[in-house]
Amino acid sequence: KVLSAVETKVPGYFDKIREDVVSRDKGKDDTGTWGTDTMVFQDDELSYALGKQGGTRKKLERSSEAVIQYVGHTAIFSGTRTQRKRAREYMKWLFE
């Protein structure tokens, strides 16, 4: 959420630090599969993926068990490899 607030105040900031954010916690869990993936959205896709009061994002988080946040037009998925894969699949289903 902090990154999202910073990106709102300083557009383009996330692009400058993207690699640091994505690689920061890679493999730092018991399974060694923890990581972060990203997915970029268009304007209309972003509002749909977020949902009313973040409802869709919260449902995606609960069902995939991944941490999902939006920074600008980028979705950030953090979790184990399985959780991130599930979150990405569920996100793709939204747009089918």
N, C-alpha and C positions, 0 to 999 in steps of 0.2 A: 504494500500500500504506500509505503514511503516513496518508492521509485515512481509510482504513478503520480503522486503529488509533485515530485520534482520535475517529472516530464511535462506536467501541465504548466509549471512555472518557467521551465527552460526547455522548450521543444528541441528534440534532437539529442538531448543529454544521454538517453538510454543507448542510442546507437554508438556513442563513444565508449561506453563501458560494457557493452553487450557481452563480449568474450569473458571479461572478468566475472560477470554475474553468472553466466552459463557454466563456466568451469569451476567456480568457487568451491562447491561442496561435492564435486564428482568423486564417487566411490567411498564416501565417508559414512558408511553405515555397516551394519553387521553382514549384509549380503554382498557388499562391494558394488552394488548396482545403482546406488543413489545418483541422481543427476538432474539436469534441467534441460528441457527442450523448449523451443519457441515455435510459434505459428503466427504469421502476419495476416491481418484481415483488412478488408475494404470497409468503408464507413457503414454500409448497411449490414454487413455481416457482423460487425463488432456489436452494434446495438442489439441484434438478434441473439448473439452468443451470450451477452451479458444478461439480458432479460430484465423484466420489471424489478426494480430495486435489487438487482444482482441475483435474482431467484434462479435463473438458468445456470449461472456460474456455480452457485451453491449446490444445486442438484448434481451438476457434473462432478464437483469435488467429492460429494458424498458417494456417488455411485462408482467413481473411478478410484477413490481413495488417494488421489494425487492432490497436491496443492496447486490451485489454479488462480492466477492473478493476471490482470490486464494492465499493460503499461503502454499508453498511447494506442497504437493499432496492433500491438503485439500481445499475444497470449503467452504466458510463461507457465509451463507445467513442471513441477518438481515432485520427485518421488522415486521409487524404485523403477527399474526398467519396465516391469509389468504394469505398474500404476500409470506411468507416463504413456505407455502404448495404449492402454485402455482409455485414458483421457483423450488422446488424439483420435482414436476410433469413434468415441462418443461425439466428439466435436464435429467430425466429418459427417456423422449421421444427421446432425442438426441441419446440414445444408443439402441433404439429398431430397 
